[in-house]
Amino acid sequence: LSKGARMHGARIFEGVGVADITEKVVNGHRRVTGVVTYSGDVIEAEYVVNCAGMWARQLGERSRVTIPNQAAEHYYLITDAMPEV
């Protein structure tokens, strides 16, 4: 996906911590316009993609966006052999 995005002009910043979200009001609606990194750089963008993985929900909360994502421990069930299966 990232290769296709780059081919269409997207710039992808990896390993960059996001300290804050920038936004503005357009036609009465809030719109995310970029991010502020922990180093203080401001990256403005027409589209911002939240790729924070297990921290996506917390990042979304910074701009009052609800992301129904919750990290959970993996559970495993170990059984004996089942002849009928």
Contact map, one row per residue, 1 for C-alpha under 8 A:
1111100000000000000000000000000000000000000000000000000000000000000000000000000000000
1111110000010000000000000000000000000000000000000000000000000000000000000000000000000
1111111000000000000000000000000000000000000000000000000000000000000000000000000000000
1111111100000000000000000000000000000000000000000000000000000000000000000000000000000
1111111111100000000000000000000000000000000000000000000000000000000000000000000000000
0111111111110000000000000000000000000000000000000000000000000000000000000000000000000
0011111111000000000000000000000000000000000000000000000000000000000000000000000000000
0001111111000000000000000000000000000000000000000000000000000000000000000000000000000
0000111111100000000000000000000000000000000000000000000000000000000000000000000000000
0000111111110000000000000000000000000000000000000000000000000000000000000000000000000
0000110011111000000000000000000000000000000000000000000000000000000000000000000000000
0100010001111100000000000000000000000000000000000000000000000000000000000000000000000
0000000000111111000000000000000000000000000000000000000000000000000000000000000000000
0000000000011111000000000000000000000000000000000000000000000000000000000000000000000
0000000000001111100000000000000000000000000000000000000000000000000000000000000000000
0000000000001111110000000000000000001100000000000000000000000000000000000000000000000
0000000000000011111000000000000000001100000000000000000000000000000000000000000000000
0000000000000001111110000000000000111100000000000000000000000000000000000000000000000
0000000000000000111110000000000000111100000000000000000000000000000000000000000000000
0000000000000000011111000000000000111000000000000000000000000100000000000000000000000
0000000000000000011111100000000111110000000000000000000000000110000000000000000000000
0000000000000000000111110000000111110000000000000000000000000000000000000000000000000
0000000000000000000011111000011111000000000000000000000000000000000000000000000000000
0000000000000000000001111100011110000000000000000000000000000000000000000000000000000
0000000000000000000000111111111000000000000000000000000000000000000000000000000000000
0000000000000000000000011111111000000000000000000000000000000000000000000000000000000
0000000000000000000000001111100000000000000000000000000000000000000000000000000000000
0000000000000000000000001111110000000000000000000000000000000000000000000000000000000
0000000000000000000000001111111000000000000000000000000000000000000000000000000000000
0000000000000000000000111101111100000000000000000000000000000000000000000000000000000
0000000000000000000000111100111110000000000000000000000000000000000000000000000000000
0000000000000000000011110000011111000000000000110000000000000010000000000000000000000
0000000000000000000011110000001111100000000111110000000000000000000000000000000000000
0000000000000000000011100000000111110000011111110000000000000000000000000000000000000
0000000000000000011111000000000011111000011100000000000000000000000000000000000000000
0000000000000000011111000000000001111101111000000000000000000000000000000000000000000
0000000000000001111100000000000000111111111000000000000000000000000000000000000000000
0000000000000001111000000000000000011111100000000000000000000000000000000000000000000
0000000000000000000000000000000000001111100000000000000000000000000000000000000000000
0000000000000000000000000000000000011111110000000000000000000000000000000000000000000
0000000000000000000000000000000000011111111000000000000000000000000000000000000000000
0000000000000000000000000000000001111001111100000000000000000000000000000000000000000
0000000000000000000000000000000001111000111110000000000000000000000000000000000000000
0000000000000000000000000000000011100000011111000000000000000000000000000000000000000
0000000000000000000000000000000011000000001111110000000000000000000000000000000000000
0000000000000000000000000000000011000000000111110000000000000000000000000000000000000
0000000000000000000000000000000111000000000011111000000000000000000000000000000000000
0000000000000000000000000000000111000000000011111100000000000000000000000000000000000
0000000000000000000000000000000000000000000000111110000000000000000000000000000000000
0000000000000000000000000000000000000000000000011111000100110000000000000000000000000
0000000000000000000000000000000000000000000000001111100100000000000000000000000000000
0000000000000000000000000000000000000000000000000111111100100000000000000000000000000
0000000000000000000000000000000000000000000000000011111100000000000000000000000000000
0000000000000000000000000000000000000000000000000001111110000000000011100000000000000
0000000000000000000000000000000000000000000000000001111111100000000000000000000000000
0000000000000000000000000000000000000000000000000111111111110000001010000000000000000
0000000000000000000000000000000000000000000000000000011111111000011111000000000000000
0000000000000000000000000000000000000000000000000000001111111100000000000000000000000
0000000000000000000000000000000000000000000000000101001111111110000000000000000000000
0000000000000000000000000000000000000000000000000100000111111111111000000000000000000
0000000000000000000000000000000000000000000000000000000011111111111000000000000000000
0000000000000000000110000000000000000000000000000000000001111111100000000000000000000
0000000000000000000010000000000100000000000000000000000000111111100000000000000000000
0000000000000000000000000000000000000000000000000000000000011111110000000000000000000
0000000000000000000000000000000000000000000000000000000000011111111000000000000000000
0000000000000000000000000000000000000000000000000000000010011001111100000000000000000
0000000000000000000000000000000000000000000000000000000110011000111110000000000000000
0000000000000000000000000000000000000000000000000000000010000000011111000000000000000
0000000000000000000000000000000000000000000000000000010110000000001111100000000000000
0000000000000000000000000000000000000000000000000000010010000000000111110000000000000
0000000000000000000000000000000000000000000000000000010000000000000011111000000000000
0000000000000000000000000000000000000000000000000000000000000000000001111100000000000
0000000000000000000000000000000000000000000000000000000000000000000000111110000000000
0000000000000000000000000000000000000000000000000000000000000000000000011111000000000
0000000000000000000000000000000000000000000000000000000000000000000000001111100000000
0000000000000000000000000000000000000000000000000000000000000000000000000111110000000
0000000000000000000000000000000000000000000000000000000000000000000000000011111000000
0000000000000000000000000000000000000000000000000000000000000000000000000001111100000
0000000000000000000000000000000000000000000000000000000000000000000000000000111110000
0000000000000000000000000000000000000000000000000000000000000000000000000000011111000
0000000000000000000000000000000000000000000000000000000000000000000000000000001111100
0000000000000000000000000000000000000000000000000000000000000000000000000000000111111
0000000000000000000000000000000000000000000000000000000000000000000000000000000011111
0000000000000000000000000000000000000000000000000000000000000000000000000000000001111
0000000000000000000000000000000000000000000000000000000000000000000000000000000001111
